[in-house]
């Protein structure tokens, strides 16, 4: 059995209507790449930790307020950098390196979108946010590994949602048989003697002979020579020498289009195509290799035109080769298809995002998606606020239920808060100035991670997203009720009011993204579930972009403003009102032409009536 027959392949149709084959990266290479990336992330985390220790040692030498604040801000920045490294590492490198992280580049694999498009920011963000589910249970990636084993194209859940798959990056090489066919085209005429099956067996043995042990190679050569004895010249030479001469003459025959025994006219045409065009394939292979090293932007217009021209010519060759092969899985088709696959991925690479594209994305695409996804966001708000209100009312009537709904630590905090209030200190949580930056960064990290989980949980038909909303609603409502029962509701009211609009809205928007994924699974509409996952996954990423920005602002307010008792309630309420006005303005943006939004190429498109909403 050949090595190629053990590989999983994915076929896609290019805009030129050419069928290309990609070799899917296996679990082994992907796991090895993941381990390399994990080591880099761990080293990065360790570096951040060591820098923070060093800064702490420097600032601890003084005791002034400024020094303590500097230490606190440095620690806060380190907390956020650590979080960004964990969640942004893969998205950043896959966007900058066109689907490759350092680990993937080392192992020669790459993320590609369905349809052969290079991976975009939206696709990379969707597939990597789904790690929240793929890595379960714990961090052993059992869910992802099972999904990869079941999927024909080796997709984990993140790839299914993002519409991506991971392929081997190695540039396709023309097989040794193909090279021989083109090199002997001028030799004397000979007669083809082997059938296609016999020649395929001989080709595999010749190609792999150097990998075999000497004893085993001699044994195999003797067995094959016995089988082909009627085609060999009995000149007293060793079986291996006879087989090599037979391979050379048979390659020569096929190079000139001579038919094998029983071959049809199409078979003769296939050999002629290989003989006439193998040189062009090698030229395209070498040109592409040079272009990949240099990058498309460094190439002159003439060089790009030449590469595109070669790509189109080889695409035509592949189409003719497939027709002449009469649907047979020929080795030459595999190699040329792999070569074209690499060229297609290079030429259809996503255009890099400019500052203007980022601005249009945030000011047009994101607010437009928030408006469009209003039903899903309102559904999320229902499952958050209704349990919150019900729990608050129940706890007011039945205070004893607090011990069943809240952890002991929360109850102790309320008791301590009531005691402080009786002494004239009306603060929800006691914080000093230099502790607040660290508090803000920790809140941002925690809340953003929760919204990532709410999005990824949508893969469970939205059930886990719903459970997360109800659980948080019950917890918040129980907390409010507990403070009210102790007569210190004003403490928690004063604390949450400033950041409440941003934080609660962000949770509902992110959960709306989770419900979008669940909707794709339950009611895909005119699309297949695979297509619906990809389309709704892109939409959900826009919602996550909105919620993440909102939580950055909310966490900053919650850490720096909300705990302060020297800021009156009316001022904090004013902050909440101002954020509500700003959100309303932001979400009203993007009402112009659809062309204002940054374009993204991927295999699945939405109905025009929907995309123009």
N, C-alpha and C positions, 0 to 999 in steps of 0.2 A: 504493500500500500504506500502511495506517495505521501510525502509530507503535506502537500497541498490538499489532499483529500481529507486530512484531519482538521483543516482549518474551517472556521465558520465564516461565511462570506455574506455580505449584504449588497444587493444590486439596487442601483438608483438610476433614474432617467434624467439626464441633463437637459438644459434648455435647448440643446442642439439635437434632442431626441436620440441620444446615444446612451446605451445601457452600460454602466460602469460597475465594476465589482470592487468592493473594499473588503479587506481581511479584518475581521473583528478581533480586537485585542482580548486575550484570554484572562481568566482570573489570576493566573500566576504573574503576568507582566503588570497588570493593574495593581495587584497587591504589593508587588515590589516597588512600583512607582509611589504608591501611597505611603509605604514605609520611609522612602527617601524624603517625601514631603513632610511626614510626621517628624522626622529627625530635624529638618530645617526649622519647623515651627517650634519644636521644643528648645532648640538652640536659641531661637529668637526670643522665646519667653524667658529663658535663663539670662540672656543678655539684658533684657529689660529689667529683670529682677536685680541683677548685679548693679546696674546703673542706679536703680532706686536706692539700693543699700548705700552706694557710694555718696549719692546726693544727701541721703539722710544723715550720713556721718558728717558731711560737711556742714549742713545746716544745724545739726545738733550741738555744734560747738558754741553756738550763740543762743540766747534766750529771748531775743527781741521778738515782737509781734511780726515784724516784717520777715524775719528769718523763718519763723514758724509757718507763716503764710506761704513763703516760697517753697518750703518743704512739702506743704500740703498740696499746692498746685502741681509740683513735680510728681507726687504720688498719684494724684488724680489723672494726670496725663499718662502716666505709666499704666494705670488700670484700663484706660480707654485704648491705649496702644495694644495692650495685651489682647483685649477683646477684638479689636480690628484685625490683628494678626490671625486669630483663630478663624474668624468668619470671612475676612476679606482676602486672605492669602490666595485661595483658589480662584476666586472671581478676578482678582487683579492680574494674576499671571496668565490665566486663560484668555483674558481680554487683550493683554499686551503681547503675549507670545502666540496668539492665534490658536488657542485650544491646548496649549501645553503649559504645565507647571514644570519646575526644575526636575521633579521626579519623572514626569511623563517624557520630558525631553531626553533624559538619561536612558530611559527604557525604550525610546523610539516609538512612542504611541502619542495619539492626538485625539482631542474631542472634536467631532464633526457633527453638524446638524443634519437631520434627515433631509435628503435631497442633495447632499454633498456640499451644502453651504458651510462656510467657516463659522465658528461659534461666535455669537454676539454677546453683548453684556446681558441682555434679557435672558438668553438661554443659559449662560453661565450662572447667573444669579439664581434662576429657578432650580437648576440641577444641584447647586451647592447648598441652597437653603433646605432642600429635601434631605440633606445629610442628617437632619434632626430625627428623621424616621429611619433612614437607611442604616444608621449606626446602631440601632436598637437590636437586642437589649444591651443596655450599657453602652459600651463603645467597641463592641466586637464585630459590628457590621453584619450580623446574621441576616437581617432583613434584606440588605443589599446583596449579599452573596446568594441567597435563595432566589432573589429576583433575577440575578445575572445567570444563574444556572437554568432557570425556566425559560427565559427569553431567548428566542432564536438569534437575536442580534446582541446578546450579552448585555442587556440594559438593566441597570438598577432602577429603583423607583424615580430617582432624580432624573435619569435619562428619559424615562417615559414621559414625565411631566414637561421636561424641557424640549423634547423632540431631538435628542442627540444620541450618538453612539460613539464608542471609542475604537479607533482603528490603528493598525500598525502603520507607522510613518515611513518605513523604509521605501526608498524610491524603487519602483519596479525595474528589474533588469531583464534584458532579453535572454531567454534560456540558451544554454549551450547548444542545443539542437538548432535553434533559430539562427544563432550566430554562424554555425557551420553551414547551414543552408545557404546563407547569403555569400559566404566566403568561397564556396566551391561552384558558383554558378557558371564559371567559364570552363569547367573541366569537360572531359570527353563524355559522350552520351553513354549511359548505362541503363540497366533495366531494374526497376523496383521489384523486389522479391518478397518483402515482408508485408503482412497485413498490418492494418493500423494498430491492432492490439499487440501484435508481436513487436512492432517498432517501438510502441510506448513502453513495453517491458524492457527492451534493450536500452532505450534512452534513460530510463530511471536507473538501471544498473550502472551504465557508463557515468552518469552524473554523480552517483553516490559511491563509486568504487573506492575513492581515496579515503572515505570515512570508515571503511570496513577493515577489520583485522586481516592481516595478510593471509592467514590460514582460511578464514571464512571467505575472503575474496576469491581465493583459488578454488574453493569448493563450489561457490556459486557460479564461477566462470565455467567450470567443468559441466555443471548441470545444464546451464543455458546452452553451452556449445553442443551438448548431446541433443537437446531439443531442436536446435537449429542446424543440425549437421548437414542437411540437404542443401543449405544455403552457404556453407563454408567451403573454402578451398583447402583441400588436404595437402598442405605443403610442409607438414612436420613441425610447424611452429606451435607455441603454447596456445591453449584455448583463449586466454585473454587477448593475445595478439590477433587471433582470428576474429574475435568479436569486435575489436576496435576497428579492424579493416571493414567488417560488414557494416558497422555503424556509419563509417565514413561514406561508403558507397550508397547506403540507403538514404543518408542525409543529402547526398549529392542528387539522388534521383528526385527526392521531394522538393529540393530547391529549384529544380527545373520543371516542376509541375508534372513529373511522370507519375502515373497512377500506381497505387498498390493493388495487389490481386483483389478483384471484386470491387474496386473503388468506383464511385460514380463520377459524373462530370463535375459535380460540385466539389468533390475532394481534390480533383486536379486543380480547380480554380483556387482552392484554399492554399495549396502549396505554392502556386504561382504568386498569390498575393504576398505570402511570407517572403518569397525569394526577391520580389521586386521592391518591397517596402521596408525590409528589416533595417536597411541603412538609414532610412528616414527616421525610423523609431529610435535608433541609437542616437541620431543627431538631436531629436527632441529630448531624449533622456539626458544627454549631456547639457543641452541648453537650459533645461529646467533645473538641473542640479546647480548650475552657475547662478541662475536667477534666484533660487531659494537661498543661496548663501548671501547674495548681494541685497536682495529685497527689491520689490517692485518699484519703489519710489526712486531708487538710484539708477534705474534703467532709462536709457534714452527712448524717445518715441519710436525710432526705427527698431530698436531691440525688442520693445514690447510688441510692435506690429509683427515682427518676425516670429516671436514666440506664439502669438495668437494664431498666426497663419499655420504654423506647424501643428498647433493643437487641433485646428479644424481639419487639417489633412489627415492626421492620425485618427481623429474621430470618424472620418469617412472610411478609412482603412478598417477600423474596428467593426463598423456596421457591415461592410462587405464581407469581412472575415466571419462574422456571425452567420450571415446568410449562406455563405459557402460551406460552413461547418454543419449545416442541416441540424441545428439545435444540439449538436454534440458538445460536451464540455472539453474543449481542446486546450492544451497547455499554452499555445500561443495567444488564445483569447484571454486567458487569465493574466498573462504578463502585460499585454498591451492595455488591458482594462485597468490593471493596477497603475500602469504608467499614466494613463489618461486621468485616473482618479487623483493622483498627486497633482497633475496639471490643473484639473478642474478646481481642486481645493485652493490652489495658489492663485489662480486667476479670478475666482469668485470670492476672494477674501473680503470680509466686511471692511468698509472704510472706517478709519480711525475716528473716534469722536473728538470733535473740536469743542472749545468752550461755548461756542454758539449752539452746537447740538445739545450740550448738557443743559443750557439755559432753556432751549425750546422743549426739551424733554420735561423739565421741571415746571415750566410755565404753561405748557400746552398739553402734552400727553398725559401727565399725572392728573391735573385737575379735571381734564375731560374724562378720564377713566373713573375718577371718584364720582362724578355725576352719573355716568353710565351705569355704575355698579351700585347705585343708591338702593335698589331692592335688597341686595345682599347685605349691605351695610346696615340697613334698617332692621333686617332679620337678626343680625348680630346684636344690635342695640336692644332689641326685644328680649333676647335670651340673657342679656347682661343686666338690664335695668329692672325688668319685671321680677326676677328672683331677688334682686337687691331690695326692691320696695316691699315685697311680700315678707322677706326675712326680717326687715326692719320693723314692720308692723307686728309680726308674731312675737318678736323679742320684747317689744314694749308691753305686750299683754302677758307674756310668760318669761320673765327675766331668768328663771332657773334654767332655761334651755341654753343659756350662754356657755355653760361648761361643756355642752355636747357639740356646739358649733364652732367654738374657738379654742385655740391652744392655751394652756395655762400661762404661758409667757404674755400673751395679749391681755388676759384678765389681770395679771399682776401689774402690767403697765397702766391699765385704766385705774386700778386701785391707787397706785403711786401718783398718777395724775390728779386724782381727786384730792389726795392729801396735799399735793403742792398747791392746788387751787385754793384750798382752805387757808393756806398761808399767804395767799396773795400772788403766787407765781402761776400764771395762766398759760404755760407753754405745753405743747403736745409732746415735744421731745427736746431734751436739753442738749444743745450743741454749742461749741465755742467757734469763734470765727475761723480758726485755722482747720477745723474739722469739716467745714461745709463743702469745700471743693471735693474732698474725698467722698463725702456722702453723695454729692451730685453725680460724680462719675460712676459710683457703684449702683445708684438708682438707674442711670441710663443703661448700663450694661445689663442689669437684671430685666428691665422692662422691654428692651429691644429683643432680648433673647426669648422672652415670653411670647412676643408677637411673632417671631420667627417660628416658634412652636405652633402657634395658632394657625399660621399659614400652612405649614407642613402637615399638620393633623387633618387638613382637608382631604388628604388622600384616602382617608377612611370613610369616604362618602359624607364627610363633614361631621360625623358623629363625635369624634374626639374634640373637634373645634367647639361644638355645641357644649360638650361636657365641661371644657375649660371655661367657657363663658358663664355657665350656670354656677360652677364652683366659685369663680371669682365674684360673681354677683352675690351669692350667699355669704361669702366671707366679708365683703364690703358692707352689706346690709347688717350683718351680725355685729360688725365692729361699730357701726353708727349706733345701733340699738343699745349696745353695751355702754357706750359713752353717755347716751341720753339717759339711761337708767341710773347712772351714777351722778347725774346732774352736771356733767362737764362736756356736753355736746359741743359747746362753743370752742373747746380746744381742738377737736378734730376738724370742726368746720373751718376755723381760722387757718389750720394747717393745709387742708386740701384745696381750698377755694382757688388759690392763685394758679395752680397747675392742673386743676380738674378738667377744664375744657379741652386742653391739648391731650392729656393722658387718656381720658376716657374715650375721646373721639378716635385717637390713634388705635386703641384696642379694638374698637368696633370696625375700623377700616381694615386693619390687618385680618381680623376674623372674617370680614367680608371676602377677603382673598381666599381664605380657607374654604368658605362656602362656595366660591367660584369653582374650586377644584372638585368639591363634592358634587356640584351641579353637573360638571363634565362627566363624572362617573355615572350618575343616576339618569340624567336627561341630556344626552349629547346632541339631541336635535338632528339636523341634517348631516352632521359629521359623524364619523366613527368615533368611538371613545378615545382612541389614540390621538386623533386630530383635535378633538375637543379638549383633551388634557393640555396639548401644546398651546392652543389658542387661549384658553382660559388661564394657563400658567403664565403667559406673557402679560395678560391683563392683571393677574394677581401680583406680579412683580412690581407693576406700577403702583398698586395700592400699598405694597410693603415699602416702596420708596417714600411714599407720602407719610406713612406711619413712623418710619425711622427718623425722618427729619423732624416730625412733630415731637417724638419722644426725646430727641436731643435737646430741643427747647424746653420740653416739660421737665426733664430731669435736671436741667440747669436751674430752672425756677424752683423746683422742689428742694434742691440742695442748698441754694443760696438765698432764696427769699422766703419760702414757706415756713421754715422753722423759726424765723425771727419774730419775737414778740414785740419788738420795738417798731414794727411796721403795722399800722392800724388795719383792721379788717376791711375798711372801706377802700384802702389803697390796694390790698390784695384782690378784692373784688373788681377793682378797676383794671388790674392786670388781666384777670380772667375775661372781662368784657372786651379789652383790647385784643386779646388773642382770638376771641370769637369773631371780631370784626375782620381781623387779618385772615383768618381761615375762610370766612365767607368771600372775601375779595380774591384769595388764591383759588378757591374752588370755582369761582365764576369765570376764571381765565380760560383761554383756549376755545373760544366760540367761533373762530374764523374757519378758513378752509382747511380741509384735512391735510393739504400739502404743507401746512406750517409745521406739522409734527415730523420729527426725524423718522426717516424710512428705515425699515429693517427687513432684510431678506431672509425668509425661511419658507419651508416647504408647504405650510398650511395657511390658507388665507380665509378670512371671514367674509360672509356675505356683505355686499356693498351697503345694503340698507342698514346693517348693524354698525358698520365702521363709520358711518357718517352722522351718527347720533351726537 
